[in-house]
């Protein structure tokens, strides 16, 4: 029988053992012109866990995801996948690593002129030797996982926003990745569809032991799916722990984010010396910490 999927390379001799952390960033720096986006970020993402990365717009969340999948290279620092340093690999060497990483774009990024089946089949055709029948079975399996049986002939325009998100997740899942990167997976969805996407992210981890890295502004979603929450502020890791630990963090910038309180001091690019160093007394039972995310969801 023909091998279904080209097997990914494992860590070569001389690469570091990765223990529980399948993805690791070490002192990663990135700037675009004069704008510093990542400023010495060091993070280790545990295999089989869901890590939510939060922070205001422009703090480097999506840029970090692009570094993990090799779409951007750091100006300084190192990135490891399964113990193998990947930021210095060329495109051919990166290919087997990328086959182990699924990427769910913010707006789905489906091909409008292609059916659901053809959208999901695209990576299978490009990267596997599966027969047409085997591809159909794999696609049906992925759609069943995301609760969308029988939509293969439909075009993206014939689906609701929530269904398009699920098709995008099915496309990421069809290659059976070890890691899935989600960029704002609940953006533009109403609370019910958002909760359905949250439940799906949890189910993927429980069923497939997949490692989820979720970038989101949605507080309700973060609280529901996260085993761990990382807060990026000013290109640095400002907090790292449970959602409850963030709710109790005395950093005024974190509390402004969680409660939706605007301050000019929190704008990207504000010099640190000009920022107000005050802290807040925190009440973790404050309902605004958990209500805000639901309020933000739109139909």
C-alpha positions as CSV (number, residue, x, y, z in Angstrom):
1,X,0.0,0.0,0.0
2,X,1.2,3.5,-0.8
3,X,2.2,5.5,2.3
4,X,-0.7,7.9,3.1
5,X,1.4,10.8,4.3
6,X,5.0,11.6,3.8
7,X,6.5,11.0,7.2
8,X,7.9,14.1,8.9
9,X,11.6,14.3,9.9
10,X,12.3,13.8,13.6
11,X,15.0,15.7,15.5
12,X,18.3,15.0,13.9
13,X,21.4,14.1,15.8
14,X,22.7,17.2,17.6
15,X,19.3,18.8,18.0
16,X,18.1,19.3,21.5
17,X,15.7,17.0,23.4
18,X,12.4,18.8,23.7
19,X,10.8,17.1,26.7
20,X,7.2,18.3,27.1
21,X,7.6,21.5,25.0
22,X,6.9,20.8,21.4
23,X,7.4,24.5,20.4
24,X,10.0,26.7,22.0
25,X,11.0,30.3,21.4
26,X,14.2,31.6,22.9
27,X,14.9,35.3,23.3
28,X,13.1,36.1,20.0
29,X,13.4,39.6,18.7
30,X,11.6,41.1,15.6
31,X,11.2,44.6,14.4
32,X,9.8,46.2,11.2
33,X,11.7,49.3,10.6
34,X,11.7,51.3,13.8
35,X,8.8,49.4,15.3
36,X,9.8,46.7,17.8
37,X,7.2,43.9,17.7
38,X,8.8,41.1,19.7
39,X,11.4,42.1,22.3
40,X,13.1,39.1,23.8
41,X,10.1,36.6,23.9
42,X,10.9,33.3,25.5
43,X,8.1,30.7,25.6
44,X,7.8,26.9,25.7
45,X,4.5,25.4,24.6
46,X,3.7,22.0,26.2
47,X,2.7,19.2,24.0
48,X,-1.0,18.2,24.2
49,X,-2.0,21.5,26.0
50,X,-3.9,24.5,24.9
51,X,-2.1,27.8,25.3
52,X,-4.0,31.1,24.8
53,X,-1.9,34.1,23.8
54,X,-3.6,37.4,24.5
55,X,-2.8,41.1,24.3
56,X,-3.8,44.3,22.6
57,X,-3.6,44.8,18.9
58,X,-0.1,45.3,17.7
59,X,1.6,43.5,20.6
60,X,3.1,40.7,18.4
61,X,0.6,37.8,18.8
62,X,0.1,37.0,15.1
63,X,3.8,37.8,14.3
64,X,4.7,35.2,16.9
65,X,2.5,32.6,15.1
66,X,4.2,33.4,11.8
67,X,7.6,32.8,13.4
68,X,6.4,29.4,14.6
69,X,5.3,28.2,11.2
70,X,8.4,29.8,9.5
71,X,6.6,32.6,7.6
72,X,8.9,35.1,9.4
73,X,12.4,34.7,10.7
74,X,13.6,36.4,13.9
75,X,16.1,39.2,13.9
76,X,17.7,37.5,16.9
77,X,16.9,34.4,19.0
78,X,15.9,30.8,18.1
79,X,12.8,28.8,17.5
80,X,12.6,25.0,18.0
81,X,10.0,22.4,17.0
82,X,10.2,19.0,18.6
83,X,13.8,19.8,19.6
84,X,14.9,20.8,16.1
85,X,16.0,24.4,15.5
86,X,13.8,25.6,12.6
87,X,14.5,29.4,12.2
88,X,17.6,28.7,10.2
89,X,16.2,26.1,7.8
90,X,15.6,26.8,4.2
91,X,12.1,26.2,2.6
92,X,12.8,22.6,1.6
93,X,14.0,21.8,5.1
94,X,11.0,23.5,6.6
95,X,8.5,21.5,4.6
96,X,8.3,18.4,6.8
97,X,8.0,20.6,9.9
98,X,5.1,22.6,8.4
99,X,3.3,19.3,7.7
100,X,3.1,18.9,11.4
101,X,1.5,22.3,12.0
102,X,-2.0,23.3,11.1
103,X,-2.9,27.0,10.7
104,X,-6.4,28.4,11.1
105,X,-6.5,31.9,9.7
106,X,-8.7,34.6,11.3
107,X,-11.2,34.8,8.4
108,X,-10.8,31.1,7.4
109,X,-8.9,31.9,4.1
110,X,-11.0,29.4,2.1
111,X,-10.9,29.4,-1.7
112,X,-14.2,31.0,-2.7
113,X,-14.4,29.3,-6.1
114,X,-13.7,25.8,-4.7
115,X,-16.1,23.5,-3.0
116,X,-15.7,22.5,0.7
117,X,-14.3,19.1,-0.4
118,X,-11.8,20.7,-2.8
119,X,-10.7,23.2,-0.1
120,X,-10.0,20.4,2.4
121,X,-8.4,18.2,-0.3
122,X,-5.9,20.9,-1.3
123,X,-3.2,20.0,1.3
124,X,-3.8,16.3,0.7
125,X,-3.2,16.6,-3.0
126,X,-0.1,18.8,-2.5
127,X,1.5,16.8,0.3
128,X,0.3,13.2,0.2
129,X,0.0,10.2,-2.1
130,X,-3.5,9.3,-1.1
131,X,-5.8,8.0,-3.8
132,X,-9.0,10.0,-4.6
133,X,-11.1,7.5,-2.5
134,X,-8.7,7.8,0.4
135,X,-8.9,11.6,0.2
136,X,-12.7,11.5,0.3
137,X,-12.6,9.3,3.4
138,X,-10.1,11.6,5.1
139,X,-12.2,14.6,4.3
140,X,-15.4,13.0,5.5
141,X,-13.6,12.1,8.8
142,X,-12.3,15.7,9.3
143,X,-15.8,17.1,8.6
144,X,-17.4,14.7,11.0
145,X,-14.9,15.8,13.7
146,X,-16.0,19.4,13.3
147,X,-19.7,18.4,13.1
148,X,-20.3,19.3,9.4
149,X,-21.2,16.1,7.7
150,X,-22.5,16.2,4.2
151,X,-21.3,19.7,3.2
152,X,-18.6,18.6,0.7
153,X,-20.3,19.9,-2.5
154,X,-21.1,23.4,-1.1
155,X,-19.2,26.6,-1.8
156,X,-18.0,28.8,1.1
157,X,-20.6,31.4,0.1
158,X,-23.3,28.9,0.9
159,X,-22.1,28.4,4.5
160,X,-22.6,30.5,7.6
161,X,-19.6,32.2,9.2
162,X,-19.4,29.6,11.9
163,X,-19.5,26.8,9.3
164,X,-16.7,28.4,7.3
165,X,-14.6,28.5,10.5
166,X,-15.3,24.8,11.0
167,X,-14.3,24.0,7.4
168,X,-11.0,25.9,8.0
169,X,-10.4,23.9,11.1
170,X,-11.2,20.7,9.2
171,X,-8.6,21.7,6.5
172,X,-6.0,22.2,9.2
173,X,-6.9,18.9,10.8
174,X,-6.9,16.8,7.7
175,X,-3.1,16.5,7.7
176,X,-3.3,15.2,11.3
177,X,-0.9,17.8,12.7
178,X,0.7,17.7,16.1
179,X,0.2,21.5,16.6
180,X,-2.7,23.8,15.4
181,X,-2.3,27.5,15.4
182,X,-5.5,29.5,15.7
183,X,-5.6,33.2,14.9
184,X,-8.7,34.8,16.4
185,X,-10.9,31.8,15.8
186,X,-14.1,33.3,17.2
187,X,-13.9,36.7,15.5
188,X,-17.1,37.7,13.8
189,X,-19.2,35.0,15.4
190,X,-22.2,35.3,17.7
191,X,-21.9,33.9,21.3
192,X,-23.5,30.5,20.4
193,X,-21.3,29.8,17.4
194,X,-18.3,31.1,19.4
195,X,-19.0,28.7,22.2
196,X,-19.2,25.9,19.6
197,X,-15.7,26.7,18.2
198,X,-14.4,26.8,21.8
199,X,-15.9,23.4,22.5
200,X,-14.3,22.1,19.3
201,X,-10.8,23.4,20.3
202,X,-11.2,21.6,23.7
203,X,-12.4,18.4,21.9
204,X,-9.4,18.4,19.5
205,X,-7.0,18.4,22.5
206,X,-8.9,15.7,24.3
207,X,-9.4,13.4,21.3
208,X,-6.2,13.8,19.4
209,X,-3.8,15.2,22.0
210,X,-3.1,18.0,19.6
211,X,-1.2,21.1,20.9
212,X,-3.3,24.2,20.4
213,X,-1.9,27.7,20.4
214,X,-4.8,30.2,20.3
215,X,-4.4,33.9,19.7
216,X,-7.5,35.7,20.8
217,X,-9.0,38.9,22.2
218,X,-12.1,37.0,23.4
219,X,-12.0,36.7,27.1
220,X,-14.8,34.3,27.4
221,X,-13.2,32.0,24.8
222,X,-9.8,32.2,26.6
223,X,-11.3,31.3,29.9
224,X,-13.1,28.3,28.3
225,X,-10.3,26.7,26.3
226,X,-7.0,27.6,28.0
227,X,-4.9,25.3,30.0
228,X,-2.5,28.3,30.2
229,X,-2.7,32.0,29.3
230,X,0.2,34.2,28.1
231,X,-0.2,37.9,27.9
232,X,2.0,39.9,25.5
233,X,2.5,43.6,26.1
234,X,5.0,45.8,24.4
235,X,6.6,42.8,22.7
236,X,7.4,41.1,26.0
237,X,5.7,38.4,28.0
238,X,3.9,40.3,30.8
239,X,2.1,37.4,32.4
240,X,2.1,33.6,32.1
241,X,-0.3,31.3,34.0
242,X,-3.9,30.4,34.5
243,X,-6.7,32.8,33.5
244,X,-7.5,33.3,37.2
245,X,-3.9,34.3,37.8
246,X,-4.2,37.0,35.1
247,X,-7.4,38.2,36.8
248,X,-5.5,38.7,40.0
249,X,-2.4,40.3,38.3
250,X,-1.7,43.8,39.7
251,X,-0.2,45.1,36.4
252,X,-2.5,48.0,35.5
253,X,-2.0,47.3,31.7
254,X,-3.3,43.7,32.2
255,X,-6.3,45.0,34.1
256,X,-7.1,47.6,31.5
257,X,-7.1,44.8,28.9
258,X,-9.3,42.5,30.9
259,X,-11.8,45.2,31.8
260,X,-11.8,47.0,28.5
261,X,-10.5,50.2,30.1
262,X,-8.8,52.6,27.6
263,X,-5.6,54.4,28.5
264,X,-3.3,56.2,26.2
265,X,-0.4,54.7,28.2
266,X,-1.3,51.3,26.8
267,X,-0.9,52.3,23.1
268,X,1.8,50.5,21.2
269,X,5.0,52.6,20.8
270,X,4.5,54.6,24.1
271,X,8.0,54.9,25.7
272,X,8.2,52.9,28.9
273,X,9.5,55.9,30.8
274,X,6.4,57.9,29.9
275,X,4.0,55.3,31.2
276,X,2.1,55.5,34.5
277,X,3.6,52.7,36.7
278,X,0.5,52.6,39.0
279,X,-1.1,49.3,39.8
280,X,-4.7,48.3,40.6
281,X,-6.3,46.5,43.4
282,X,-7.8,43.5,41.7
283,X,-11.1,41.8,42.5
284,X,-11.1,38.4,40.6
285,X,-14.9,38.2,41.0
286,X,-15.4,41.4,39.0
287,X,-18.0,40.3,36.4
288,X,-16.5,42.6,33.8
289,X,-13.5,40.3,33.6
290,X,-15.7,37.5,32.2
291,X,-18.6,39.3,30.6
292,X,-16.6,41.5,28.3
293,X,-15.6,38.8,25.9
294,X,-19.2,37.7,25.4
295,X,-20.3,41.2,24.8
296,X,-17.6,41.6,22.1
297,X,-18.9,38.8,20.0
298,X,-20.9,40.0,17.1
299,X,-23.2,38.2,14.6
